[in-house]
Amino acid sequence: MVVSRDVAFAGEDEKPLVDFNTLVFGGLAVVSLAIFLFIGRFKAFKSQRERDDRIDWSKRQFSLWKIALYSLGVVLAIVLVTQVL
């Protein structure tokens, strides 16, 4: 007995290669990237770049341990709240 594997199942339709959702969000991504790259060509004004109250990024305000502990606390709080509800 030979069974053909090209049998279409009941209720199964062929899907198009590109649907409307893919076109909309793909187009949105392309337009967003184009705008980002276009705006990225411009440089900030000199008054914005050279000012007295700039943040000193070379020194650390917070330790990595504090950030990790705060993040762990937030995640645990979210888990506890979702378990109670």
PyMOL Python script that loads the backbone (N, CA, C, O; Angstrom):
from pymol import cmd

cmd.read_pdbstr("""\
ATOM      1  N   MET A   1       0.831  -1.167   0.000  1.00  0.00           N
ATOM      2  CA  MET A   1       0.000   0.000   0.000  1.00  0.00           C
ATOM      3  C   MET A   1       0.884   1.241   0.000  1.00  0.00           C
ATOM      4  O   MET A   1       1.788   1.376   0.825  1.00  0.00           O
ATOM      5  N   VAL A   2       0.617   2.126  -0.918  1.00  0.00           N
ATOM      6  CA  VAL A   2       1.395   3.352  -1.051  1.00  0.00           C
ATOM      7  C   VAL A   2       0.551   4.526  -0.591  1.00  0.00           C
ATOM      8  O   VAL A   2      -0.591   4.695  -1.017  1.00  0.00           O
ATOM      9  N   VAL A   3       1.143   5.351   0.305  1.00  0.00           N
ATOM     10  CA  VAL A   3       0.432   6.518   0.813  1.00  0.00           C
ATOM     11  C   VAL A   3       1.143   7.762   0.300  1.00  0.00           C
ATOM     12  O   VAL A   3       2.346   7.932   0.499  1.00  0.00           O
ATOM     13  N   SER A   4       0.400   8.609  -0.348  1.00  0.00           N
ATOM     14  CA  SER A   4       0.976   9.851  -0.850  1.00  0.00           C
ATOM     15  C   SER A   4       1.111  10.855   0.287  1.00  0.00           C
ATOM     16  O   SER A   4       0.202  10.980   1.108  1.00  0.00           O
ATOM     17  N   ARG A   5       2.224  11.570   0.348  1.00  0.00           N
ATOM     18  CA  ARG A   5       2.441  12.570   1.387  1.00  0.00           C
ATOM     19  C   ARG A   5       1.981  13.963   0.961  1.00  0.00           C
ATOM     20  O   ARG A   5       2.146  14.916   1.723  1.00  0.00           O
ATOM     21  N   ASP A   6       1.419  14.102  -0.214  1.00  0.00           N
ATOM     22  CA  ASP A   6       0.943  15.389  -0.694  1.00  0.00           C
ATOM     23  C   ASP A   6      -0.541  15.598  -0.431  1.00  0.00           C
ATOM     24  O   ASP A   6      -1.192  16.387  -1.116  1.00  0.00           O
ATOM     25  N   VAL A   7      -1.064  14.905   0.543  1.00  0.00           N
ATOM     26  CA  VAL A   7      -2.489  14.994   0.838  1.00  0.00           C
ATOM     27  C   VAL A   7      -2.724  16.203   1.733  1.00  0.00           C
ATOM     28  O   VAL A   7      -2.090  16.340   2.779  1.00  0.00           O
ATOM     29  N   ALA A   8      -3.629  17.071   1.325  1.00  0.00           N
ATOM     30  CA  ALA A   8      -3.975  18.236   2.131  1.00  0.00           C
ATOM     31  C   ALA A   8      -4.991  17.814   3.180  1.00  0.00           C
ATOM     32  O   ALA A   8      -5.976  17.145   2.867  1.00  0.00           O
ATOM     33  N   PHE A   9      -4.750  18.206   4.422  1.00  0.00           N
ATOM     34  CA  PHE A   9      -5.671  17.882   5.500  1.00  0.00           C
ATOM     35  C   PHE A   9      -6.869  18.808   5.454  1.00  0.00           C
ATOM     36  O   PHE A   9      -6.803  19.902   4.894  1.00  0.00           O
ATOM     37  N   ALA A  10      -7.948  18.367   6.038  1.00  0.00           N
ATOM     38  CA  ALA A  10      -9.178  19.161   6.053  1.00  0.00           C
ATOM     39  C   ALA A  10      -8.959  20.443   6.845  1.00  0.00           C
ATOM     40  O   ALA A  10      -8.457  20.406   7.968  1.00  0.00           O
ATOM     41  N   GLY A  11      -9.329  21.555   6.272  1.00  0.00           N
ATOM     42  CA  GLY A  11      -9.207  22.845   6.946  1.00  0.00           C
ATOM     43  C   GLY A  11      -7.823  23.457   6.872  1.00  0.00           C
ATOM     44  O   GLY A  11      -7.600  24.525   7.443  1.00  0.00           O
ATOM     45  N   GLU A  12      -6.899  22.825   6.198  1.00  0.00           N
ATOM     46  CA  GLU A  12      -5.541  23.359   6.111  1.00  0.00           C
ATOM     47  C   GLU A  12      -5.380  24.089   4.780  1.00  0.00           C
ATOM     48  O   GLU A  12      -5.520  23.496   3.711  1.00  0.00           O
ATOM     49  N   ASP A  13      -5.086  25.372   4.863  1.00  0.00           N
ATOM     50  CA  ASP A  13      -4.896  26.169   3.654  1.00  0.00           C
ATOM     51  C   ASP A  13      -3.426  26.521   3.519  1.00  0.00           C
ATOM     52  O   ASP A  13      -2.670  26.518   4.490  1.00  0.00           O
ATOM     53  N   GLU A  14      -3.050  26.820   2.301  1.00  0.00           N
ATOM     54  CA  GLU A  14      -1.684  27.283   2.088  1.00  0.00           C
ATOM     55  C   GLU A  14      -1.567  28.721   2.551  1.00  0.00           C
ATOM     56  O   GLU A  14      -2.402  29.561   2.218  1.00  0.00           O
ATOM     57  N   LYS A  15      -0.524  28.999   3.321  1.00  0.00           N
ATOM     58  CA  LYS A  15      -0.315  30.348   3.821  1.00  0.00           C
ATOM     59  C   LYS A  15       0.517  31.126   2.808  1.00  0.00           C
ATOM     60  O   LYS A  15       1.413  30.565   2.177  1.00  0.00           O
ATOM     61  N   PRO A  16       0.225  32.407   2.650  1.00  0.00           N
ATOM     62  CA  PRO A  16       1.043  33.199   1.728  1.00  0.00           C
ATOM     63  C   PRO A  16       2.445  33.386   2.302  1.00  0.00           C
ATOM     64  O   PRO A  16       2.651  33.287   3.512  1.00  0.00           O
ATOM     65  N   LEU A  17       3.388  33.651   1.434  1.00  0.00           N
ATOM     66  CA  LEU A  17       4.774  33.819   1.855  1.00  0.00           C
ATOM     67  C   LEU A  17       4.924  35.030   2.763  1.00  0.00           C
ATOM     68  O   LEU A  17       5.636  34.965   3.765  1.00  0.00           O
ATOM     69  N   VAL A  18       4.264  36.136   2.426  1.00  0.00           N
ATOM     70  CA  VAL A  18       4.328  37.358   3.221  1.00  0.00           C
ATOM     71  C   VAL A  18       2.898  37.799   3.504  1.00  0.00           C
ATOM     72  O   VAL A  18       2.110  38.013   2.582  1.00  0.00           O
ATOM     73  N   ASP A  19       2.571  37.934   4.786  1.00  0.00           N
ATOM     74  CA  ASP A  19       1.235  38.386   5.122  1.00  0.00           C
ATOM     75  C   ASP A  19       1.249  39.882   5.432  1.00  0.00           C
ATOM     76  O   ASP A  19       2.307  40.510   5.424  1.00  0.00           O
ATOM     77  N   PHE A  20       0.096  40.441   5.701  1.00  0.00           N
ATOM     78  CA  PHE A  20      -0.044  41.883   5.919  1.00  0.00           C
ATOM     79  C   PHE A  20       0.706  42.327   7.174  1.00  0.00           C
ATOM     80  O   PHE A  20       1.304  43.403   7.185  1.00  0.00           O
ATOM     81  N   ASN A  21       0.681  41.520   8.219  1.00  0.00           N
ATOM     82  CA  ASN A  21       1.364  41.850   9.459  1.00  0.00           C
ATOM     83  C   ASN A  21       2.871  41.987   9.236  1.00  0.00           C
ATOM     84  O   ASN A  21       3.496  42.909   9.761  1.00  0.00           O
ATOM     85  N   THR A  22       3.443  41.085   8.472  1.00  0.00           N
ATOM     86  CA  THR A  22       4.870  41.141   8.171  1.00  0.00           C
ATOM     87  C   THR A  22       5.204  42.388   7.364  1.00  0.00           C
ATOM     88  O   THR A  22       6.227  43.029   7.604  1.00  0.00           O
ATOM     89  N   LEU A  23       4.358  42.730   6.423  1.00  0.00           N
ATOM     90  CA  LEU A  23       4.606  43.930   5.625  1.00  0.00           C
ATOM     91  C   LEU A  23       4.549  45.191   6.471  1.00  0.00           C
ATOM     92  O   LEU A  23       5.402  46.067   6.329  1.00  0.00           O
ATOM     93  N   VAL A  24       3.563  45.298   7.345  1.00  0.00           N
ATOM     94  CA  VAL A  24       3.414  46.510   8.159  1.00  0.00           C
ATOM     95  C   VAL A  24       4.593  46.666   9.108  1.00  0.00           C
ATOM     96  O   VAL A  24       5.227  47.721   9.131  1.00  0.00           O
ATOM     97  N   PHE A  25       4.901  45.632   9.896  1.00  0.00           N
ATOM     98  CA  PHE A  25       5.967  45.761  10.876  1.00  0.00           C
ATOM     99  C   PHE A  25       7.348  45.746  10.239  1.00  0.00           C
ATOM    100  O   PHE A  25       8.268  46.370  10.767  1.00  0.00           O
ATOM    101  N   GLY A  26       7.513  45.068   9.145  1.00  0.00           N
ATOM    102  CA  GLY A  26       8.775  45.139   8.411  1.00  0.00           C
ATOM    103  C   GLY A  26       8.998  46.525   7.837  1.00  0.00           C
ATOM    104  O   GLY A  26      10.108  47.055   7.898  1.00  0.00           O
ATOM    105  N   GLY A  27       7.944  47.118   7.277  1.00  0.00           N
ATOM    106  CA  GLY A  27       8.045  48.484   6.768  1.00  0.00           C
ATOM    107  C   GLY A  27       8.322  49.480   7.870  1.00  0.00           C
ATOM    108  O   GLY A  27       9.100  50.416   7.687  1.00  0.00           O
ATOM    109  N   LEU A  28       7.684  49.284   9.025  1.00  0.00           N
ATOM    110  CA  LEU A  28       7.925  50.158  10.170  1.00  0.00           C
ATOM    111  C   LEU A  28       9.377  50.065  10.637  1.00  0.00           C
ATOM    112  O   LEU A  28       9.978  51.081  10.984  1.00  0.00           O
ATOM    113  N   ALA A  29       9.939  48.872  10.650  1.00  0.00           N
ATOM    114  CA  ALA A  29      11.334  48.690  11.043  1.00  0.00           C
ATOM    115  C   ALA A  29      12.277  49.366  10.060  1.00  0.00           C
ATOM    116  O   ALA A  29      13.244  50.010  10.467  1.00  0.00           O
ATOM    117  N   VAL A  30      12.002  49.224   8.773  1.00  0.00           N
ATOM    118  CA  VAL A  30      12.863  49.842   7.759  1.00  0.00           C
ATOM    119  C   VAL A  30      12.797  51.361   7.839  1.00  0.00           C
ATOM    120  O   VAL A  30      13.828  52.028   7.758  1.00  0.00           O
ATOM    121  N   VAL A  31      11.593  51.917   7.998  1.00  0.00           N
ATOM    122  CA  VAL A  31      11.441  53.368   8.102  1.00  0.00           C
ATOM    123  C   VAL A  31      12.123  53.886   9.368  1.00  0.00           C
ATOM    124  O   VAL A  31      12.786  54.923   9.326  1.00  0.00           O
ATOM    125  N   SER A  32      11.972  53.182  10.490  1.00  0.00           N
ATOM    126  CA  SER A  32      12.608  53.590  11.741  1.00  0.00           C
ATOM    127  C   SER A  32      14.125  53.577  11.612  1.00  0.00           C
ATOM    128  O   SER A  32      14.794  54.500  12.077  1.00  0.00           O
ATOM    129  N   LEU A  33      14.665  52.556  10.994  1.00  0.00           N
ATOM    130  CA  LEU A  33      16.111  52.474  10.798  1.00  0.00           C
ATOM    131  C   LEU A  33      16.604  53.594   9.894  1.00  0.00           C
ATOM    132  O   LEU A  33      17.655  54.179  10.154  1.00  0.00           O
ATOM    133  N   ALA A  34      15.866  53.899   8.843  1.00  0.00           N
ATOM    134  CA  ALA A  34      16.257  54.982   7.940  1.00  0.00           C
ATOM    135  C   ALA A  34      16.254  56.330   8.667  1.00  0.00           C
ATOM    136  O   ALA A  34      17.168  57.136   8.490  1.00  0.00           O
ATOM    137  N   ILE A  35      15.230  56.572   9.481  1.00  0.00           N
ATOM    138  CA  ILE A  35      15.165  57.827  10.234  1.00  0.00           C
ATOM    139  C   ILE A  35      16.310  57.896  11.238  1.00  0.00           C
ATOM    140  O   ILE A  35      16.944  58.942  11.378  1.00  0.00           O
ATOM    141  N   PHE A  36      16.586  56.794  11.938  1.00  0.00           N
ATOM    142  CA  PHE A  36      17.672  56.768  12.910  1.00  0.00           C
ATOM    143  C   PHE A  36      19.013  57.060  12.243  1.00  0.00           C
ATOM    144  O   PHE A  36      19.812  57.834  12.772  1.00  0.00           O
ATOM    145  N   LEU A  37      19.265  56.451  11.097  1.00  0.00           N
ATOM    146  CA  LEU A  37      20.541  56.679  10.417  1.00  0.00           C
ATOM    147  C   LEU A  37      20.620  58.093   9.844  1.00  0.00           C
ATOM    148  O   LEU A  37      21.702  58.678   9.793  1.00  0.00           O
ATOM    149  N   PHE A  38      19.489  58.646   9.414  1.00  0.00           N
ATOM    150  CA  PHE A  38      19.494  60.014   8.893  1.00  0.00           C
ATOM    151  C   PHE A  38      19.790  61.016  10.009  1.00  0.00           C
ATOM    152  O   PHE A  38      20.598  61.927   9.831  1.00  0.00           O
ATOM    153  N   ILE A  39      19.139  60.848  11.153  1.00  0.00           N
ATOM    154  CA  ILE A  39      19.344  61.773  12.266  1.00  0.00           C
ATOM    155  C   ILE A  39      20.723  61.571  12.889  1.00  0.00           C
ATOM    156  O   ILE A  39      21.296  62.510  13.442  1.00  0.00           O
ATOM    157  N   GLY A  40      21.259  60.357  12.805  1.00  0.00           N
ATOM    158  CA  GLY A  40      22.568  60.067  13.377  1.00  0.00           C
ATOM    159  C   GLY A  40      23.709  60.816  12.724  1.00  0.00           C
ATOM    160  O   GLY A  40      24.810  60.856  13.275  1.00  0.00           O
ATOM    161  N   ARG A  41      23.480  61.401  11.581  1.00  0.00           N
ATOM    162  CA  ARG A  41      24.543  62.155  10.910  1.00  0.00           C
ATOM    163  C   ARG A  41      24.839  63.474  11.606  1.00  0.00           C
ATOM    164  O   ARG A  41      25.945  64.002  11.491  1.00  0.00           O
ATOM    165  N   PHE A  42      23.867  64.006  12.322  1.00  0.00           N
ATOM    166  CA  PHE A  42      24.019  65.325  12.914  1.00  0.00           C
ATOM    167  C   PHE A  42      24.714  65.244  14.261  1.00  0.00           C
ATOM    168  O   PHE A  42      24.526  64.283  15.007  1.00  0.00           O
ATOM    169  N   LYS A  43      25.520  66.257  14.572  1.00  0.00           N
ATOM    170  CA  LYS A  43      26.266  66.306  15.807  1.00  0.00           C
ATOM    171  C   LYS A  43      25.624  67.323  16.743  1.00  0.00           C
ATOM    172  O   LYS A  43      25.007  68.290  16.295  1.00  0.00           O
ATOM    173  N   ALA A  44      25.773  67.099  18.039  1.00  0.00           N
ATOM    174  CA  ALA A  44      25.203  68.025  19.017  1.00  0.00           C
ATOM    175  C   ALA A  44      25.937  69.366  18.954  1.00  0.00           C
ATOM    176  O   ALA A  44      27.081  69.445  18.507  1.00  0.00           O
ATOM    177  N   PHE A  45      25.261  70.403  19.404  1.00  0.00           N
ATOM    178  CA  PHE A  45      25.874  71.727  19.439  1.00  0.00           C
ATOM    179  C   PHE A  45      27.058  71.734  20.397  1.00  0.00           C
ATOM    180  O   PHE A  45      27.137  70.910  21.309  1.00  0.00           O
ATOM    181  N   LYS A  46      27.970  72.663  20.183  1.00  0.00           N
ATOM    182  CA  LYS A  46      29.143  72.782  21.040  1.00  0.00           C
ATOM    183  C   LYS A  46      28.729  73.105  22.473  1.00  0.00           C
ATOM    184  O   LYS A  46      29.362  72.631  23.417  1.00  0.00           O
ATOM    185  N   SER A  47      27.687  73.898  22.648  1.00  0.00           N
ATOM    186  CA  SER A  47      27.226  74.241  23.995  1.00  0.00           C
ATOM    187  C   SER A  47      26.664  73.024  24.725  1.00  0.00           C
ATOM    188  O   SER A  47      26.675  72.982  25.955  1.00  0.00           O
ATOM    189  N   GLN A  48      26.179  72.043  23.985  1.00  0.00           N
ATOM    190  CA  GLN A  48      25.682  70.821  24.605  1.00  0.00           C
ATOM    191  C   GLN A  48      26.819  69.860  24.949  1.00  0.00           C
ATOM    192  O   GLN A  48      26.740  69.124  25.932  1.00  0.00           O
ATOM    193  N   ARG A  49      27.873  69.871  24.137  1.00  0.00           N
ATOM    194  CA  ARG A  49      28.979  68.952  24.353  1.00  0.00           C
ATOM    195  C   ARG A  49      29.961  69.442  25.399  1.00  0.00           C
ATOM    196  O   ARG A  49      30.464  68.640  26.186  1.00  0.00           O
ATOM    197  N   GLU A  50      30.246  70.724  25.430  1.00  0.00           N
ATOM    198  CA  GLU A  50      31.268  71.276  26.322  1.00  0.00           C
ATOM    199  C   GLU A  50      30.603  72.138  27.388  1.00  0.00           C
ATOM    200  O   GLU A  50      30.502  73.354  27.227  1.00  0.00           O
ATOM    201  N   ARG A  51      30.153  71.522  28.464  1.00  0.00           N
ATOM    202  CA  ARG A  51      29.528  72.272  29.539  1.00  0.00           C
ATOM    203  C   ARG A  51      30.156  71.872  30.869  1.00  0.00           C
ATOM    204  O   ARG A  51      30.820  70.840  30.969  1.00  0.00           O
ATOM    205  N   ASP A  52      29.942  72.685  31.870  1.00  0.00           N
ATOM    206  CA  ASP A  52      30.625  72.506  33.149  1.00  0.00           C
ATOM    207  C   ASP A  52      30.024  71.393  33.998  1.00  0.00           C
ATOM    208  O   ASP A  52      30.749  70.756  34.764  1.00  0.00           O
ATOM    209  N   ASP A  53      28.735  71.142  33.887  1.00  0.00           N
ATOM    210  CA  ASP A  53      28.078  70.179  34.764  1.00  0.00           C
ATOM    211  C   ASP A  53      27.882  68.806  34.107  1.00  0.00           C
ATOM    212  O   ASP A  53      26.847  68.164  34.284  1.00  0.00           O
ATOM    213  N   ARG A  54      28.883  68.375  33.353  1.00  0.00           N
ATOM    214  CA  ARG A  54      28.802  67.076  32.701  1.00  0.00           C
ATOM    215  C   ARG A  54      28.958  65.955  33.705  1.00  0.00           C
ATOM    216  O   ARG A  54      29.612  66.132  34.733  1.00  0.00           O
ATOM    217  N   ILE A  55      28.367  64.803  33.424  1.00  0.00           N
ATOM    218  CA  ILE A  55      28.494  63.629  34.285  1.00  0.00           C
ATOM    219  C   ILE A  55      29.874  63.024  34.086  1.00  0.00           C
ATOM    220  O   ILE A  55      30.326  62.835  32.957  1.00  0.00           O
ATOM    221  N   ASP A  56      30.537  62.723  35.195  1.00  0.00           N
ATOM    222  CA  ASP A  56      31.842  62.070  35.127  1.00  0.00           C
ATOM    223  C   ASP A  56      31.629  60.561  35.047  1.00  0.00           C
ATOM    224  O   ASP A  56      31.390  59.902  36.058  1.00  0.00           O
ATOM    225  N   TRP A  57      31.719  60.025  33.829  1.00  0.00           N
ATOM    226  CA  TRP A  57      31.446  58.613  33.619  1.00  0.00           C
ATOM    227  C   TRP A  57      32.623  57.741  34.026  1.00  0.00           C
ATOM    228  O   TRP A  57      32.498  56.516  34.019  1.00  0.00           O
ATOM    229  N   SER A  58      33.763  58.329  34.380  1.00  0.00           N
ATOM    230  CA  SER A  58      34.922  57.521  34.737  1.00  0.00           C
ATOM    231  C   SER A  58      34.826  56.975  36.161  1.00  0.00           C
ATOM    232  O   SER A  58      35.467  55.968  36.462  1.00  0.00           O
ATOM    233  N   LYS A  59      34.049  57.601  37.047  1.00  0.00           N
ATOM    234  CA  LYS A  59      33.890  57.078  38.404  1.00  0.00           C
ATOM    235  C   LYS A  59      32.521  56.408  38.538  1.00  0.00           C
ATOM    236  O   LYS A  59      31.542  56.821  37.917  1.00  0.00           O
ATOM    237  N   ARG A  60      32.485  55.377  39.359  1.00  0.00           N
ATOM    238  CA  ARG A  60      31.248  54.635  39.537  1.00  0.00           C
ATOM    239  C   ARG A  60      30.441  55.218  40.674  1.00  0.00           C
ATOM    240  O   ARG A  60      30.959  55.439  41.768  1.00  0.00           O
ATOM    241  N   GLN A  61      29.181  55.464  40.414  1.00  0.00           N
ATOM    242  CA  GLN A  61      28.285  55.948  41.454  1.00  0.00           C
ATOM    243  C   GLN A  61      27.769  54.783  42.292  1.00  0.00           C
ATOM    244  O   GLN A  61      27.607  54.916  43.505  1.00  0.00           O
ATOM    245  N   PHE A  62      27.513  53.652  41.659  1.00  0.00           N
ATOM    246  CA  PHE A  62      26.970  52.474  42.327  1.00  0.00           C
ATOM    247  C   PHE A  62      27.872  51.284  42.042  1.00  0.00           C
ATOM    248  O   PHE A  62      28.451  51.171  40.962  1.00  0.00           O
ATOM    249  N   SER A  63      27.983  50.408  43.013  1.00  0.00           N
ATOM    250  CA  SER A  63      28.757  49.191  42.788  1.00  0.00           C
ATOM    251  C   SER A  63      27.890  48.191  42.024  1.00  0.00           C
ATOM    252  O   SER A  63      26.661  48.267  42.041  1.00  0.00           O
ATOM    253  N   LEU A  64      28.546  47.273  41.370  1.00  0.00           N
ATOM    254  CA  LEU A  64      27.820  46.260  40.613  1.00  0.00           C
ATOM    255  C   LEU A  64      27.051  45.328  41.546  1.00  0.00           C
ATOM    256  O   LEU A  64      25.994  44.821  41.171  1.00  0.00           O
ATOM    257  N   TRP A  65      27.564  45.093  42.760  1.00  0.00           N
ATOM    258  CA  TRP A  65      26.859  44.258  43.725  1.00  0.00           C
ATOM    259  C   TRP A  65      25.536  44.882  44.124  1.00  0.00           C
ATOM    260  O   TRP A  65      24.532  44.181  44.246  1.00  0.00           O
ATOM    261  N   LYS A  66      25.523  46.209  44.333  1.00  0.00           N
ATOM    262  CA  LYS A  66      24.276  46.882  44.703  1.00  0.00           C
ATOM    263  C   LYS A  66      23.250  46.763  43.581  1.00  0.00           C
ATOM    264  O   LYS A  66      22.076  46.488  43.830  1.00  0.00           O
ATOM    265  N   ILE A  67      23.695  46.968  42.364  1.00  0.00           N
ATOM    266  CA  ILE A  67      22.788  46.877  41.224  1.00  0.00           C
ATOM    267  C   ILE A  67      22.231  45.455  41.101  1.00  0.00           C
ATOM    268  O   ILE A  67      21.044  45.271  40.834  1.00  0.00           O
ATOM    269  N   ALA A  68      23.091  44.453  41.298  1.00  0.00           N
ATOM    270  CA  ALA A  68      22.640  43.060  41.216  1.00  0.00           C
ATOM    271  C   ALA A  68      21.641  42.749  42.329  1.00  0.00           C
ATOM    272  O   ALA A  68      20.635  42.081  42.087  1.00  0.00           O
ATOM    273  N   LEU A  69      21.909  43.227  43.548  1.00  0.00           N
ATOM    274  CA  LEU A  69      20.989  42.968  44.654  1.00  0.00           C
ATOM    275  C   LEU A  69      19.660  43.679  44.469  1.00  0.00           C
ATOM    276  O   LEU A  69      18.609  43.100  44.741  1.00  0.00           O
ATOM    277  N   TYR A  70      19.688  44.918  44.013  1.00  0.00           N
ATOM    278  CA  TYR A  70      18.437  45.637  43.735  1.00  0.00           C
ATOM    279  C   TYR A  70      17.627  44.930  42.654  1.00  0.00           C
ATOM    280  O   TYR A  70      16.408  44.801  42.765  1.00  0.00           O
ATOM    281  N   SER A  71      18.313  44.476  41.612  1.00  0.00           N
ATOM    282  CA  SER A  71      17.622  43.774  40.526  1.00  0.00           C
ATOM    283  C   SER A  71      17.008  42.474  41.026  1.00  0.00           C
ATOM    284  O   SER A  71      15.877  42.142  40.669  1.00  0.00           O
ATOM    285  N   LEU A  72      17.746  41.739  41.847  1.00  0.00           N
ATOM    286  CA  LEU A  72      17.232  40.498  42.407  1.00  0.00           C
ATOM    287  C   LEU A  72      16.017  40.780  43.287  1.00  0.00           C
ATOM    288  O   LEU A  72      15.037  40.037  43.249  1.00  0.00           O
ATOM    289  N   GLY A  73      16.078  41.851  44.081  1.00  0.00           N
ATOM    290  CA  GLY A  73      14.947  42.219  44.923  1.00  0.00           C
ATOM    291  C   GLY A  73      13.713  42.554  44.117  1.00  0.00           C
ATOM    292  O   GLY A  73      12.607  42.149  44.476  1.00  0.00           O
ATOM    293  N   VAL A  74      13.887  43.282  43.039  1.00  0.00           N
ATOM    294  CA  VAL A  74      12.752  43.660  42.189  1.00  0.00           C
ATOM    295  C   VAL A  74      12.145  42.421  41.540  1.00  0.00           C
ATOM    296  O   VAL A  74      10.923  42.280  41.493  1.00  0.00           O
ATOM    297  N   VAL A  75      12.989  41.528  41.042  1.00  0.00           N
ATOM    298  CA  VAL A  75      12.482  40.311  40.406  1.00  0.00           C
ATOM    299  C   VAL A  75      11.736  39.445  41.423  1.00  0.00           C
ATOM    300  O   VAL A  75      10.672  38.908  41.118  1.00  0.00           O
ATOM    301  N   LEU A  76      12.292  39.309  42.630  1.00  0.00           N
ATOM    302  CA  LEU A  76      11.614  38.523  43.663  1.00  0.00           C
ATOM    303  C   LEU A  76      10.278  39.147  44.048  1.00  0.00           C
ATOM    304  O   LEU A  76       9.295  38.433  44.250  1.00  0.00           O
ATOM    305  N   ALA A  77      10.235  40.470  44.151  1.00  0.00           N
ATOM    306  CA  ALA A  77       8.972  41.146  44.476  1.00  0.00           C
ATOM    307  C   ALA A  77       7.922  40.913  43.389  1.00  0.00           C
ATOM    308  O   ALA A  77       6.751  40.681  43.690  1.00  0.00           O
ATOM    309  N   ILE A  78       8.339  40.975  42.147  1.00  0.00           N
ATOM    310  CA  ILE A  78       7.405  40.735  41.033  1.00  0.00           C
ATOM    311  C   ILE A  78       6.883  39.306  41.075  1.00  0.00           C
ATOM    312  O   ILE A  78       5.692  39.065  40.874  1.00  0.00           O
ATOM    313  N   VAL A  79       7.793  38.347  41.341  1.00  0.00           N
ATOM    314  CA  VAL A  79       7.386  36.941  41.404  1.00  0.00           C
ATOM    315  C   VAL A  79       6.408  36.725  42.549  1.00  0.00           C
ATOM    316  O   VAL A  79       5.399  36.040  42.384  1.00  0.00           O
ATOM    317  N   LEU A  80       6.702  37.307  43.709  1.00  0.00           N
ATOM    318  CA  LEU A  80       5.801  37.146  44.849  1.00  0.00           C
ATOM    319  C   LEU A  80       4.438  37.758  44.596  1.00  0.00           C
ATOM    320  O   LEU A  80       3.418  37.169  44.953  1.00  0.00           O
ATOM    321  N   VAL A  81       4.406  38.932  43.986  1.00  0.00           N
ATOM    322  CA  VAL A  81       3.135  39.588  43.694  1.00  0.00           C
ATOM    323  C   VAL A  81       2.325  38.772  42.693  1.00  0.00           C
ATOM    324  O   VAL A  81       1.110  38.640  42.841  1.00  0.00           O
ATOM    325  N   THR A  82       2.978  38.233  41.692  1.00  0.00           N
ATOM    326  CA  THR A  82       2.239  37.467  40.677  1.00  0.00           C
ATOM    327  C   THR A  82       1.767  36.129  41.240  1.00  0.00           C
ATOM    328  O   THR A  82       0.744  35.606  40.797  1.00  0.00           O
ATOM    329  N   GLN A  83       2.490  35.564  42.210  1.00  0.00           N
ATOM    330  CA  GLN A  83       2.064  34.298  42.819  1.00  0.00           C
ATOM    331  C   GLN A  83       0.848  34.511  43.720  1.00  0.00           C
ATOM    332  O   GLN A  83      -0.013  33.638  43.820  1.00  0.00           O
ATOM    333  N   VAL A  84       0.778  35.672  44.375  1.00  0.00           N
ATOM    334  CA  VAL A  84      -0.337  35.953  45.278  1.00  0.00           C
ATOM    335  C   VAL A  84      -1.602  36.223  44.480  1.00  0.00           C
ATOM    336  O   VAL A  84      -2.687  35.798  44.878  1.00  0.00           O
ATOM    337  N   LEU A  85      -1.477  36.918  43.367  1.00  0.00           N
ATOM    338  CA  LEU A  85      -2.658  37.258  42.564  1.00  0.00           C
ATOM    339  C   LEU A  85      -3.065  36.095  41.770  1.00  0.00           C
ATOM    340  O   LEU A  85      -4.040  36.169  41.023  1.00  0.00           O
TER     341      LEU A  85
END
""", "prot")
cmd.dss("prot")
cmd.show_as("cartoon", "prot")
cmd.util.cbc("prot")
cmd.orient("prot")
